[in-house]
Amino acid sequence: MIRRVLLAGVAALAMAGCGAASPTIAQLRAQATRVCTRADVQNARIAPPPVPARTAPFLRRGIAVLRTELADLHTLRVPRAQAGAYSVALGALGHELTILTSTAHDLDRGADPLTTIKTLQHKLAPAEADNDAAWRTLGVPACANR
């Protein structure tokens, strides 16, 4: 009797495990597109700084949106075949976040806004290129740098 109950329990667990569908690339694309589109809408609401001296608060608002976007993208399930490209995309996005955060800190410490913004553009270019390439490889242009 105990053996039958154990076998039934093992069978039930096995069947439950088999029912878990792995994510498809179409699901990943749809979910990532939703996350990135939501972030784009939020970023569009952030007014550019009227003067260079207001760049740090502007960056901090954008950083908050990017941080949430990255956290949301980290929660998505990724098909095994796309795991490498997805990891590259998230890594590039994380690198952009690090660069932006460092720039905001520099501005907070009194760095010249005009020089700092020029340096920021130079530092971001490679990370943005990596980000674009990874998202385009995945077929999610909504997450490429817009």
Phi, psi and omega per residue, in radians:
M1 nan -0.848 -3.140
I2 -1.088 -0.669 3.138
R3 -1.076 -0.754 3.132
R4 -1.089 -0.737 3.136
V5 -1.109 -0.761 3.115
L6 -1.104 -0.780 3.126
L7 -1.101 -0.686 3.105
A8 -1.132 -0.708 3.118
G9 -1.136 -0.747 3.112
V10 -1.109 -0.753 3.123
A11 -1.088 -0.730 3.133
A12 -1.111 -0.735 3.114
L13 -1.120 -0.723 3.130
A14 -1.106 -0.734 -3.136
M15 -1.186 -0.646 3.124
A16 -1.143 -0.690 3.111
G17 -1.157 -0.623 -3.131
C18 -1.242 -0.451 -3.108
G19 -1.353 -0.229 -3.128
A20 -1.310 1.912 -3.106
A21 -1.365 2.394 3.064
S22 -1.380 2.650 -3.094
P23 -1.176 2.660 3.074
T24 -1.814 2.837 3.099
I25 -1.112 -0.601 3.116
A26 -1.106 -0.708 3.103
Q27 -1.135 -0.773 3.125
L28 -1.059 -0.799 -3.135
R29 -1.050 -0.775 -3.128
A30 -1.130 -0.782 -3.109
Q31 -1.192 -0.767 3.131
A32 -1.129 -0.686 3.106
T33 -1.053 -0.736 3.107
R34 -1.071 -0.794 -3.122
V35 -1.081 -0.839 -3.064
C36 -1.240 -0.621 3.097
T37 -1.138 -0.719 3.087
R38 -1.064 -0.737 3.116
A39 -1.135 -0.686 3.107
D40 -1.065 -0.737 3.127
V41 -1.095 -0.760 3.132
Q42 -1.139 -0.726 3.123
N43 -1.132 -0.628 -3.141
A44 -1.117 -0.407 -3.141
R45 -1.433 -0.154 -3.131
I46 -1.544 1.983 -3.127
A47 -1.244 2.393 3.081
P48 -1.084 2.675 -3.107
P49 -1.164 2.385 3.141
P50 -1.219 -0.457 3.121
V51 -2.444 2.651 -3.121
P52 -0.949 -0.531 -3.116
A53 -1.136 -0.303 -3.133
R54 -1.713 0.297 -3.095
T55 -1.205 -0.669 -3.097
A56 -1.056 -0.855 3.103
P57 -1.079 -0.638 3.086
F58 -1.061 -0.829 3.123
L59 -1.094 -0.724 -3.123
R60 -1.071 -0.667 3.103
R61 -1.154 -0.734 3.101
G62 -1.156 -0.658 3.107
I63 -1.082 -0.713 3.135
A64 -1.078 -0.727 3.117
V65 -1.152 -0.799 -3.123
L66 -1.110 -0.695 3.131
R67 -1.071 -0.759 3.112
T68 -1.158 -0.755 3.117
E69 -1.023 -0.812 -3.131
L70 -1.115 -0.747 3.115
A71 -1.086 -0.730 3.122
D72 -1.143 -0.699 3.124
L73 -1.151 -0.574 3.111
H74 -1.141 -0.390 -3.109
T75 -1.452 -0.216 -3.076
L76 -1.292 2.536 3.050
R77 -1.491 2.374 -3.028
V78 -2.084 2.325 3.043
P79 -1.041 2.518 -3.080
R80 -0.947 -0.694 -3.090
A81 -1.129 -0.429 -3.119
Q82 -1.818 0.072 -3.056
A83 -1.046 -0.698 -3.132
G84 -1.134 -0.863 3.132
A85 -1.116 -0.653 3.136
Y86 -1.157 -0.703 3.107
S87 -1.100 -0.712 3.094
V88 -1.102 -0.757 -3.135
A89 -1.070 -0.812 3.139
L90 -1.185 -0.628 3.096
G91 -1.107 -0.747 3.118
A92 -1.149 -0.713 3.114
L93 -1.132 -0.704 3.073
G94 -1.113 -0.648 3.108
H95 -1.153 -0.711 3.063
E96 -1.035 -0.761 3.127
L97 -1.055 -0.750 3.119
T98 -1.085 -0.768 3.141
I99 -1.109 -0.792 -3.138
L100 -1.113 -0.724 3.136
T101 -1.124 -0.753 3.111
S102 -1.090 -0.701 3.122
T103 -1.128 -0.746 3.109
A104 -1.065 -0.705 3.106
H105 -1.126 -0.713 3.103
D106 -1.043 -0.762 3.129
L107 -1.136 -0.686 3.107
D108 -1.079 -0.526 -3.135
R109 -1.528 0.101 3.033
G110 1.743 0.213 3.113
A111 -1.105 2.617 3.115
D112 -1.123 2.116 -3.072
P113 -1.036 -0.723 -3.093
L114 -1.158 -0.798 3.108
T115 -1.146 -0.719 -3.108
T116 -1.129 -0.688 3.133
I117 -1.175 -0.689 3.089
K118 -1.103 -0.734 3.103
T119 -1.133 -0.699 3.111
L120 -1.029 -0.806 -3.140
Q121 -1.041 -0.709 3.139
H122 -1.165 -0.732 -3.130
K123 -1.222 -0.633 -3.077
L124 -1.284 -0.508 -3.016
A125 -0.905 -0.871 -3.138
P126 -1.133 -0.697 3.129
A127 -1.149 -0.693 3.104
E128 -1.132 -0.682 3.114
A129 -1.121 -0.756 3.094
D130 -1.095 -0.750 3.138
N131 -1.070 -0.865 3.139
D132 -1.001 -0.853 -3.091
A133 -1.066 -0.751 -3.109
A134 -1.155 -0.791 -3.121
W135 -1.184 -0.612 3.098
R136 -1.215 -0.631 3.053
T137 -1.064 -0.673 3.130
L138 -1.363 -0.207 -3.116
G139 1.347 0.574 -3.139
V140 -2.180 1.272 -3.104
P141 -1.118 -0.373 3.116
A142 -1.106 -0.388 -3.121
C143 -1.696 -0.141 3.075
A144 -1.211 2.755 3.129
N145 -1.028 2.190 -3.055
R146 -1.742 nan nan
